[in-house]
Amino acid sequence: MMKAYDDLLTRYADIRKLGLAGSILMWDQNTYMPPGAVEMRGEQQALIAGIAHERLTSNRMGELIRECSSMKDMSPEQASIVREIERQYRRASAIPERIVKELSGLEPVATQRWVQARKMSDFSIFRDSLEKMLSLKREVAELIGYDDIPYDALLDEYEPYMKSRMVREIFGNLRERLIPIVRSISDAVEPGDESARGDFPIPKQESFFRMILERMGYDFNRGRIDVTAHPFTSGSMDDVRVTLRYDENDIRPGLFGTIHEGGHALYEQGFLKEHYYTPLAEPISLGIHESQSRLWENLIGRSVGFWKAFFPLLQEAFPVMKNRNLEDFHGAINIVRPSPIRVEADEVTYSMHIMVRFEIETELMDGKLDVDDIPQVWNEKYEKYLGLELRNDSEGCLQDIHWAMGAVGYFPTYALGNLYSAQFYDRALESIDGMEESISRGEFSSILGWLRENIHQKGKLHTAEELVEKVTGHPLTEDHFISYLKRKYSSIYGITL
Amino acid sequence: MMKAYDDLLTRYADIRKLGLAGSILMWDQNTYMPPGAVEMRGEQQALIAGIAHERLTSNRMGELIRECSSMKDMSPEQASIVREIERQYRRASAIPERIVKELSGLEPVATQRWVQARKMSDFSIFRDSLEKMLSLKREVAELIGYDDIPYDALLDEYEPYMKSRMVREIFGNLRERLIPIVRSISDAVEPGDESARGDFPIPKQESFFRMILERMGYDFNRGRIDVTAHPFTSGSMDDVRVTLRYDENDIRPGLFGTIHEGGHALYEQGFLKEHYYTPLAEPISLGIHESQSRLWENLIGRSVGFWKAFFPLLQEAFPVMKNRNLEDFHGAINIVRPSPIRVEADEVTYSMHIMVRFEIETELMDGKLDVDDIPQVWNEKYEKYLGLELRNDSEGCLQDIHWAMGAVGYFPTYALGNLYSAQFYDRALESIDGMEESISRGEFSSILGWLRENIHQKGKLHTAEELVEKVTGHPLTEDHFISYLKRKYSSIYGITL
């Protein structure tokens, strides 16, 4: 029996290695690849992904999984490994090659249409591709199967074991409690943003951000920083790369992009060597991944404590900061204002953007919403939830690339990340003596150590639901996130929340 | 029958795509990869190479090749494609997995030993690994088979269809004619090298070299430049990357590294789109590859004509060049002096370094030379051919990494490249009206067009031997190279050669 298990691990390791090679090729494509190579690269990636898929869905893989699933006396680690490989096998095997090919053929076309549509702010250009994509995703959902609604099967890709029902419930509670907070903040006096603007030379930003990543505990021996239009983190284990963008006239995009991606990267660098190439050296879900980036970016990186340590260094690095003060700067990095674009949203209104998408996606999958009605419904929801009148579809339902890439079910993970992050943070605060004092000194070894031990090093040992229970003592709730927002923004805005 | 042929092409294309992905991963490893990722990368590369090998040597591949080989009415292109795929299949299939694994296990160990041995200048540290490597390579040679001597089977890996007998003959002639040239030059007054030294700021070098590559016809849309310790060119077709190194106090290493790698890159960028992923979009041999780099580096890049165009630009870019003159600079970039290190050798003495290695390698493979005698024999040959008394094995038989990597049979291709380059150049000169006048104006479209049409776009349509005959009208000879050296160095050194 152990022979089957070892064989399974070896085969899985190869599949994972192919994925990691693909991840570096993707990094290259987004950083240094010459533009003319795009077609060749697409062919290489399709081939490597195809080989990995073929291996994952092979008959032998199925046999080994069945053998291993009936193993007696498995350790919890072994059980999780088999469970997670089975999960991937089952999902991948459910989808016939015809659909895989249709999807990968549609993606570049839909993306191209989406780019055009967004540019012209003309939904009709994207409409047909989107309808085709949604119909394929509905087919995928049926093939994978679900207990409740089709959306569950898609959500499960990004947030394994999470159910739409749970998302709907928690989003419902969150919305009720966010609306008055947003309203109160909107009625208050907004801090100025001048103290985060001015002349920030890029080489200086680069070394400042590098210093912050080093302080956070990011290991440059197993990673690096490069520049891209859309920051991302790629790779895993001993090769985890962060990309950034810089705004010469505003420190914020680069700064919080860095800390955000740094949080993602610490997760990927935090697996145990002995687990490499098994599901125990993989992130649980995109929501948990996002909890790491947001914990660092928002709960730590936008806190007064953090800037007690780093504001003097910021002033030292950038002459423009010389006569500015910490309080103004802290206000400037915590401005809350309903705005149409998700990726530019602050942490308070951010989740509202996600709810709009979640509601629209579930209704599209249920067949309750027609593609043609998306723009109108989108705009109505933005008015209702954020009080915004959108001017056009470019700043409305055409703003995100996700649907063009077939990533239906992805959006909720962003908002779940917010909730997870606050719940983890509160627990860390209880567990670690003087945690915020350490942060105020720019020392992060205690919080990083706690994250490593409780989250990173576990990989996929637990499901997200189990992990949250285990680490924080209770199921996921919006309470922590709401308390965090109230605490923080009553102080910054001088209001009662 | 055409079905088998199409199937063969499809399978071969996938193998080639895996190789190209591996080539970019290798580029990454030598440029941007974080040091801690070296183990992971090794595993990815081994896996991808293993998959490619498995596919190349599959039974189905063998069947398809047999079917296609008996096809009637094949076009010359089809015949070459089948011939070249069969050649790769045959070589790869000849070597059992046991030896492939032994070799890939030995390489890192041998390389590590070699690094140590070279550092300590102690051959005994490397001795055992080298003996093991040579014994494996002898086994490989026996498995692949040969008509004359075992070395043929190894040489054929790098210079397909070339025979040791031919190399020995042409090297013999070359040596006889080089020795008096080297002697005469050594007796003459050496030009100074001051006019190529001084302050050459790296960013300025970078843009100067970029300009030269653009002028040569290198397509930056399908390529890029980066920095490495040991310059190389990687990739092919639409993704061909060049790496360089810079010496702040001497323009020569960066300059001629650039032109040399640029020559390699133009070859790889010069295949026809319709041939991509077939052997018709692959270089014939390392010797022909080297002919392209050396034609650009030496015959063009170190000519007076080239500098008529570029010397004024060099003076403009680097203030240190201001009061220097073209003639002195041309002398400084053409200094001939016997020296112990191959990679630092000038074009006149370079081939002597290769002959030493060729003679030693063939005798090692024939069992006529014992590993323990390498250092002594090496030193004797350097004294005999180059008049040098070597001080230690670091600047002697431990200087090259090739044997540690198992690259036995590789060295001759460097010297063959010299000979091919001069023979091609002379033919181009006959075919193109005013070629050298164009070069003197910094215009390379006529020479590049000629190389494209006659060499690059042919890929592996012909063998190297056929190509040389077809393009130049006669077999490979040392005549052109010798005439070129005599012409050039009598003028520079003011002597009769």
Interface residues (C-beta under 8 A of the other chain):
Chain A: D14 K17 L18 L20 A21 I24 L25 D28 Y32 M33 P34 P35 G36 A37 E39 M40 R41 E43 Q44 L47 I48 I51 D219 F220 N221 R222 G223 R224 D226 G235 M237 D238 D239 R241
Chain B: D14 K17 L18 L20 A21 I24 L25 D28 Y32 M33 P34 P35 G36 A37 E39 M40 R41 E43 Q44 L47 I48 I51 D219 F220 N221 R222 G223 R224 D226 G235 M237 D238 D239 R241
